[in-house]
């Protein structure tokens, strides 16, 4: 167990928490899982996405089991900084607080690393930052103010920069622009495309876990590679599966909610394994970090979810479409019949001028007649 000095000496800089997760970044969640496996006490600090780091002071390093240097000789040393996912994991593995990967499981470890680091981690980050409803409800309110610079906040470019750095933004059917407001059919199709890759990766992890679990069931091993203690592979698997299955998707698109339900039903063994790890290592966070009630209206069929979303968008945009159609038709009618309308206006103006001149002439004659009448009366003899 680390000494009290290690409590404030190990600083874990990671992406802030949101969506009922300790961190929205699965890379950071993997490192945090390793810290829990090693029972290292640490303090959290907010950092931008991609600036994941672990700052270990000499006092904290000397408290780890594998350290042999006295604290007095390390008083003047600078703290050790590990940046990046694999660097942090390797640093904790080198301390001997977790098991190394057995040579017989090297191929399995490589497969898990590819499935998680290169597929599931970026897929989760893409979903969180691509869906406007999720980003506005979670990242924009609780994450962005902690990591975004002043100019990025003024210009509103942080989300676009994050998405363009994600490999899923350019893979498959590349996205032309970052969606604003509500997701269009193109955006829903992109989420479905990413979801299919996530389904394949989860199926592969489920198969690997069933194979390992069946081979080590007699020995009572509960970790992914059949080892008596967790390895960095367990941290990767836990971070990937927990991010998708424990995230609070209440504001997400219907297809994302349906995918979460589908993954839980399709990977029961993997879900049970991750739940066991969460209960054992993350029990202290159970008040905020737990499964949320699933939306009863969420459908397990992604095609039906897309159809419902398309129907909703049609109903919401029908009135606006009719209004713009009517406005365009009116403008088009005025432009096409401009010469006729001008002729009609000129005719009306000429008729108005003729009527005005006629009225003016009639008024002048009446005035002359009224002026001549008294003079004629003055010439008549007056009666006595």
Backbone torsions as a table, in degrees:
resi	resn	phi	psi	omega
1	UNK	NA	133.6	-178.4
2	UNK	-64.8	154.5	178.2
3	UNK	-74.8	165.1	178.5
4	UNK	-60.2	-26.5	179.2
5	UNK	-65.4	-25.3	-178.2
6	UNK	-75.9	-13.9	-176.9
7	UNK	-61.8	-44.5	-178.4
8	UNK	-101.7	3.8	-175.2
9	UNK	-97.4	-22.4	178.0
10	UNK	-102.3	114.1	-177.1
11	UNK	-112.2	124.7	-179.0
12	UNK	-108.3	106.4	179.4
13	UNK	-92.1	119.2	-175.8
14	UNK	-147.6	169.5	176.6
15	UNK	-63.8	138.2	-174.8
16	UNK	-62.2	168.8	-177.6
17	UNK	-83.8	147.9	175.8
18	UNK	-171.3	169.8	177.7
19	UNK	57.7	31.5	-179.5
20	UNK	63.7	24.2	177.8
21	UNK	-114.8	151.1	176.4
22	UNK	-60.1	-28.7	175.7
23	UNK	-156.3	146.5	-179.5
24	UNK	-78.8	-15.3	-179.2
25	UNK	-91.4	115.9	178.1
26	UNK	-61.6	-30.4	176.2
27	UNK	-59.5	-45.2	178.8
28	UNK	-68.7	-34.5	178.5
29	UNK	-65.6	-33.5	176.8
30	UNK	-65.2	-42.8	178.1
31	UNK	-66.3	-40.0	178.7
32	UNK	-65.2	-35.9	175.6
33	UNK	-63.4	-40.0	177.4
34	UNK	-64.5	-38.2	176.7
35	UNK	-63.8	-37.0	176.3
36	UNK	-69.2	-39.6	177.8
37	UNK	-59.4	-41.5	-177.2
38	UNK	-82.5	-5.0	-179.1
39	UNK	58.2	39.5	177.5
40	UNK	-92.0	128.6	177.1
41	UNK	-85.5	136.5	-172.3
42	UNK	-150.4	166.8	173.7
43	UNK	-116.4	145.8	-178.9
44	UNK	-94.2	148.3	174.2
45	UNK	-138.6	144.9	-179.3
46	UNK	-78.7	140.6	179.0
47	UNK	-147.7	159.8	177.9
48	UNK	-69.4	160.4	176.7
49	UNK	-65.3	125.8	-176.3
50	UNK	98.7	-12.2	178.4
51	UNK	-100.5	32.7	178.7
52	UNK	-62.4	129.9	-178.9
53	UNK	-153.7	157.8	177.8
54	UNK	-129.5	114.1	-178.0
55	UNK	-102.4	112.2	-176.0
56	UNK	-112.5	117.0	178.6
57	UNK	-79.4	162.2	177.8
58	UNK	-57.8	-34.4	179.3
59	UNK	-65.9	-40.4	179.0
60	UNK	-70.4	-38.0	-179.8
61	UNK	-65.8	-37.0	-179.4
62	UNK	-71.5	-16.9	-179.6
63	UNK	-86.7	-10.3	179.4
64	UNK	-75.2	153.8	-173.5
65	UNK	-59.9	-34.9	-173.3
66	UNK	-86.1	-5.5	-177.3
67	UNK	-80.9	140.8	-179.1
68	UNK	-124.0	8.0	-178.2
69	UNK	-95.2	136.5	-179.1
70	UNK	-72.5	154.9	-178.7
71	UNK	-67.7	-28.5	-179.6
72	UNK	-68.3	-33.8	-179.2
73	UNK	-79.7	-12.0	-178.2
74	UNK	-109.4	12.2	-174.6
75	UNK	-66.4	-33.9	-176.0
76	UNK	-97.8	3.7	-178.8
77	UNK	-79.8	152.3	177.8
78	UNK	-79.2	151.1	179.2
79	UNK	-66.9	148.1	178.8
80	UNK	-87.4	133.4	-178.4
81	UNK	-119.3	124.1	175.1
82	UNK	-110.7	123.1	-178.2
83	UNK	-113.7	135.2	178.5
84	UNK	98.4	158.1	-175.7
85	UNK	-62.7	-59.9	-173.4
86	UNK	-67.0	-31.3	177.4
87	UNK	-64.8	-42.4	178.8
88	UNK	-67.4	-41.7	179.8
89	UNK	-64.5	-43.1	-179.7
90	UNK	-64.0	-37.0	179.6
91	UNK	-63.1	-41.7	179.5
92	UNK	-72.4	-32.7	176.6
93	UNK	-66.4	-40.0	-178.9
94	UNK	-64.6	-21.6	179.7
95	UNK	-76.2	-11.6	177.6
96	UNK	79.3	12.7	-179.4
97	UNK	-84.9	-12.9	174.5
98	UNK	-129.1	165.3	-178.7
99	UNK	-77.8	144.4	171.2
100	UNK	-75.0	165.5	179.2
101	UNK	-75.2	125.6	176.9
102	UNK	-62.3	148.4	-179.0
103	UNK	-62.1	-30.3	179.7
104	UNK	-73.1	-15.9	-178.5
105	UNK	-110.0	16.5	-177.7
106	UNK	-62.5	-41.4	-179.8
107	UNK	-65.1	-41.0	177.8
108	UNK	-63.2	-39.7	179.0
109	UNK	-63.2	-40.3	178.4
110	UNK	-65.2	-42.0	178.8
111	UNK	-61.6	-44.2	179.2
112	UNK	-64.0	-40.8	179.9
113	UNK	-63.0	-40.4	178.7
114	UNK	-67.5	-44.6	-177.8
115	UNK	-64.2	-36.4	-175.9
116	UNK	-88.5	-56.7	-173.2
117	UNK	-69.3	-38.3	-174.7
118	UNK	-96.7	-11.8	-178.2
119	UNK	-124.0	-64.6	-170.9
120	UNK	-70.6	-40.7	-179.9
121	UNK	-61.9	-54.5	178.4
122	UNK	-65.7	-29.2	178.1
123	UNK	-65.3	-41.1	178.5
124	UNK	-66.3	-44.8	178.5
125	UNK	-63.0	-37.1	177.9
126	UNK	-64.1	-44.8	-179.2
127	UNK	-62.5	-42.7	-177.7
128	UNK	-65.0	-41.8	-175.9
129	UNK	-90.3	-15.5	-177.9
130	UNK	-86.9	-40.8	-179.7
131	UNK	-71.7	114.9	-176.6
132	UNK	-61.3	-35.6	-178.7
133	UNK	-66.7	-43.0	179.2
134	UNK	-66.5	-43.6	-178.3
135	UNK	-63.8	-42.1	-178.6
136	UNK	-68.9	-39.1	-176.3
137	UNK	-76.8	-32.1	-173.5
138	UNK	-112.9	-63.4	-171.7
139	UNK	-70.9	-44.9	-175.2
140	UNK	-63.0	-33.3	-175.5
141	UNK	-90.9	-41.7	-171.4
142	UNK	-108.4	-16.4	-176.2
143	UNK	-110.5	-49.4	-173.6
144	UNK	-57.6	-44.1	179.8
145	UNK	-61.1	-20.8	-176.7
146	UNK	-89.1	-20.5	-172.6
147	UNK	-125.5	-14.9	-174.7
148	UNK	-87.2	139.6	177.7
149	UNK	-75.0	169.8	-177.6
150	UNK	-63.2	-45.5	-177.4
151	UNK	-69.7	-35.2	176.0
152	UNK	-65.4	-35.6	177.6
153	UNK	-69.4	-38.7	179.2
154	UNK	-67.6	-44.6	-177.3
155	UNK	-82.7	-19.7	179.8
156	UNK	67.2	40.1	-175.2
157	UNK	-106.3	-1.8	-174.0
158	UNK	-64.2	-46.1	-177.9
159	UNK	-63.0	-42.8	-180.0
160	UNK	-64.9	-41.5	178.1
161	UNK	-63.3	-39.9	179.4
162	UNK	-65.0	-42.5	-179.0
163	UNK	-69.4	-39.7	-178.8
164	UNK	-69.6	-20.0	175.0
165	UNK	-85.5	-5.6	-179.3
166	UNK	-88.4	133.4	-177.9
167	UNK	-64.2	-27.7	-178.8
168	UNK	-72.7	-16.6	177.6
169	UNK	-68.6	-27.5	-176.3
170	UNK	-109.6	-10.6	-178.0
171	UNK	-84.2	157.6	178.8
172	UNK	62.4	-133.4	174.9
173	UNK	-79.5	99.3	-175.3
174	UNK	-61.3	142.0	179.4
175	UNK	-83.9	130.1	-177.8
176	UNK	-74.3	-43.6	-177.1
177	UNK	-142.7	160.7	179.0
178	UNK	-76.2	128.1	-177.0
179	UNK	-67.8	140.0	175.3
180	UNK	-118.9	151.5	-179.6
181	UNK	69.8	-119.8	-179.4
182	UNK	-101.4	153.2	-179.9
183	UNK	-68.8	135.8	173.6
184	UNK	-85.7	178.1	178.0
185	UNK	-64.3	-32.7	176.9
186	UNK	-65.7	-41.9	177.6
187	UNK	-65.4	-39.0	177.3
188	UNK	-65.3	-38.5	177.5
189	UNK	-64.9	-35.9	177.8
190	UNK	-66.5	-42.0	176.9
191	UNK	-63.2	-37.2	177.7
192	UNK	-65.9	-39.2	178.6
193	UNK	-63.2	-44.1	177.7
194	UNK	-66.7	-38.2	179.4
195	UNK	-62.6	-33.9	177.6
196	UNK	-65.0	-38.0	177.3
197	UNK	-69.1	-35.5	176.8
198	UNK	-65.4	-41.6	177.8
199	UNK	-59.8	-42.7	179.7
200	UNK	-64.6	-41.2	179.7
201	UNK	-66.3	-40.1	177.6
202	UNK	-65.2	-39.3	178.0
203	UNK	-62.6	-38.9	178.3
204	UNK	-66.9	-42.4	177.8
205	UNK	-64.7	-38.9	177.4
206	UNK	-61.8	-41.8	179.3
207	UNK	-65.9	-43.1	178.7
208	UNK	-63.4	-40.9	-179.1
209	UNK	-68.4	-39.6	178.0
210	UNK	-63.2	-39.9	179.2
211	UNK	-64.0	-46.4	-179.8
212	UNK	-67.4	-41.4	-176.9
213	UNK	-66.3	-38.9	179.0
214	UNK	-68.5	-32.6	-179.3
215	UNK	-76.7	-28.0	-175.2
216	UNK	-110.6	10.7	-177.3
217	UNK	-64.8	-33.9	-178.0
218	UNK	-67.1	-32.6	-178.4
219	UNK	-84.0	-9.6	178.7
220	UNK	79.0	18.5	178.7
221	UNK	-73.5	141.5	-177.1
222	UNK	-119.0	1.8	-177.0
223	UNK	-100.8	165.4	-164.1
224	UNK	-63.4	-37.1	-178.0
225	UNK	-97.3	10.2	179.8
226	UNK	78.4	17.4	-179.5
227	UNK	-88.8	154.4	179.1
228	UNK	-70.3	-23.0	176.0
229	UNK	-123.1	157.8	-178.7
230	UNK	-68.1	154.9	174.9
231	UNK	-117.9	179.1	178.3
232	UNK	-66.6	-21.3	176.3
233	UNK	-64.5	-39.7	177.1
234	UNK	-62.0	-37.5	178.5
235	UNK	-65.6	-41.3	179.1
236	UNK	-65.2	-46.5	-179.3
237	UNK	-64.1	-43.7	-179.1
238	UNK	-61.5	-45.1	-178.3
239	UNK	-63.3	-41.9	-178.2
240	UNK	-67.3	-50.0	-176.1
241	UNK	-70.1	-42.4	-178.7
242	UNK	-65.0	-36.4	-179.4
243	UNK	-60.9	-42.6	-177.8
244	UNK	-79.6	-38.6	-172.4
245	UNK	-91.1	-21.5	-179.0
246	UNK	-103.4	-6.9	-178.0
247	UNK	-68.6	145.3	178.0
248	UNK	-87.4	99.0	-175.1
249	UNK	-97.3	28.1	-174.3
250	UNK	-63.3	-26.5	179.8
251	UNK	-98.3	0.4	-174.9
252	UNK	-79.4	170.3	176.6
253	UNK	-65.4	159.2	-177.3
254	UNK	-62.3	-33.4	-180.0
255	UNK	-67.0	-34.4	178.8
256	UNK	-70.4	-41.4	176.5
257	UNK	-62.6	-41.8	179.3
258	UNK	-64.6	-36.0	179.3
259	UNK	-65.8	-40.5	178.9
260	UNK	-60.9	-43.2	178.5
261	UNK	-67.0	-39.2	-179.1
262	UNK	-66.1	-40.4	179.5
263	UNK	-66.3	-38.6	178.6
264	UNK	-65.1	-36.3	179.5
265	UNK	-78.3	-30.2	-175.7
266	UNK	-86.3	-19.7	-176.8
267	UNK	-126.4	65.7	-177.7
268	UNK	-66.7	-37.9	-179.2
269	UNK	-66.9	-42.4	178.9
270	UNK	-65.8	-38.9	178.4
271	UNK	-64.7	-42.3	178.6
272	UNK	-63.2	-40.2	178.9
273	UNK	-63.6	-45.0	-178.9
274	UNK	-69.1	-37.5	177.4
275	UNK	-63.6	-35.7	177.4
276	UNK	-64.7	-42.8	177.6
277	UNK	-65.9	-41.2	-179.6
278	UNK	-64.0	-41.4	-179.8
279	UNK	-66.8	-33.0	-175.7
280	UNK	-83.3	-39.0	-172.2
281	UNK	-108.7	-19.5	-177.5
282	UNK	-121.0	26.4	-178.1
283	UNK	-64.3	-30.6	-179.4
284	UNK	-65.1	-22.5	-179.4
285	UNK	-100.1	16.9	-173.3
286	UNK	-66.5	-21.8	-178.7
287	UNK	-69.9	-30.2	-179.5
288	UNK	-117.1	-23.8	-175.1
289	UNK	-108.1	89.1	-176.4
290	UNK	-157.0	173.5	176.5
291	UNK	-70.1	133.2	177.2
292	UNK	-93.1	156.4	177.1
293	UNK	-59.8	134.3	-179.4
294	UNK	-77.0	147.1	178.5
295	UNK	-70.4	123.5	-177.8
296	UNK	-66.5	-24.4	-179.2
297	UNK	-83.1	-8.4	-179.3
298	UNK	-69.5	132.8	-178.0
299	UNK	-101.5	146.8	179.0
300	UNK	-79.7	-12.1	-178.2
301	UNK	-93.1	114.4	-178.6
302	UNK	-66.4	-32.9	178.6
303	UNK	-65.0	-40.7	177.1
304	UNK	-66.0	-37.1	178.0
305	UNK	-63.8	-41.2	178.0
306	UNK	-67.3	-37.2	178.4
307	UNK	-65.2	-41.1	177.7
308	UNK	-65.3	-39.0	178.6
309	UNK	-66.5	-39.4	177.6
310	UNK	-65.0	-40.3	177.8
311	UNK	-64.7	-39.3	178.7
312	UNK	-65.0	-43.1	178.7
313	UNK	-65.8	-34.8	178.8
314	UNK	-65.1	-42.9	-179.7
315	UNK	-67.3	-40.2	-179.4
316	UNK	-69.3	-33.0	-176.3
317	UNK	-97.0	-0.1	-176.5
318	UNK	-66.5	-48.0	-179.1
319	UNK	-62.5	-42.3	178.6
320	UNK	-64.6	-38.4	178.2
321	UNK	-64.8	-43.6	178.9
322	UNK	-64.1	-38.7	-179.4
323	UNK	-65.1	-46.1	179.5
324	UNK	-67.4	-34.4	177.4
325	UNK	-64.6	-44.4	177.9
326	UNK	-63.5	-40.8	178.5
327	UNK	-64.3	-43.5	179.0
328	UNK	-64.2	-40.8	179.4
329	UNK	-63.7	-39.2	179.1
330	UNK	-65.6	-45.8	179.0
331	UNK	-63.8	-41.1	179.2
332	UNK	-63.9	-40.9	178.7
333	UNK	-63.5	-41.6	-179.8
334	UNK	-66.9	-38.4	-179.6
335	UNK	-70.1	-41.7	-178.3
336	UNK	-68.3	-39.2	-176.6
337	UNK	-103.0	30.4	-178.1
338	UNK	-64.8	-41.7	-178.7
339	UNK	-65.2	-39.7	178.7
340	UNK	-65.9	-42.3	179.7
341	UNK	-64.7	-38.2	177.3
342	UNK	-65.0	-40.8	178.3
343	UNK	-63.1	-41.6	178.4
344	UNK	-63.7	-42.1	179.3
345	UNK	-64.8	-40.7	177.7
346	UNK	-64.2	-40.3	178.2
347	UNK	-62.8	-43.8	178.6
348	UNK	-64.0	-38.2	179.4
349	UNK	-67.0	-41.7	177.9
350	UNK	-63.8	-42.7	177.7
351	UNK	-61.7	-37.2	178.2
352	UNK	-66.2	-40.1	178.6
353	UNK	-66.4	-41.3	177.9
354	UNK	-62.2	-42.6	179.5
355	UNK	-65.1	-38.3	179.5
356	UNK	-66.7	-41.6	178.7
357	UNK	-65.9	-38.8	178.1
358	UNK	-63.2	-43.7	178.3
359	UNK	-64.4	-37.0	179.5
360	UNK	-67.2	-41.0	178.7
361	UNK	-65.3	-43.6	178.4
362	UNK	-63.0	-36.9	179.4
363	UNK	-68.5	-36.2	179.1
364	UNK	-68.2	-40.9	178.4
365	UNK	-63.4	-39.4	179.4
366	UNK	-65.2	-38.5	179.4
367	UNK	-66.3	-40.1	178.4
368	UNK	-64.2	-40.8	-179.9
369	UNK	-65.6	-40.3	179.4
370	UNK	-69.3	-29.8	179.2
371	UNK	-75.1	-33.2	-178.7
372	UNK	-80.5	-19.7	-176.8
373	UNK	-66.2	-44.9	178.7
374	UNK	-63.0	-36.1	-179.4
375	UNK	-66.7	-36.1	178.5
376	UNK	-69.5	-36.9	179.1
377	UNK	-67.2	-31.7	-179.9
378	UNK	-68.4	-22.7	179.8
379	UNK	-82.7	-16.3	-179.6
380	UNK	-73.3	142.4	178.4
381	UNK	-67.3	141.6	179.5
382	UNK	-86.8	140.5	178.6
383	UNK	-79.1	139.5	177.7
384	UNK	-78.1	NA	NA
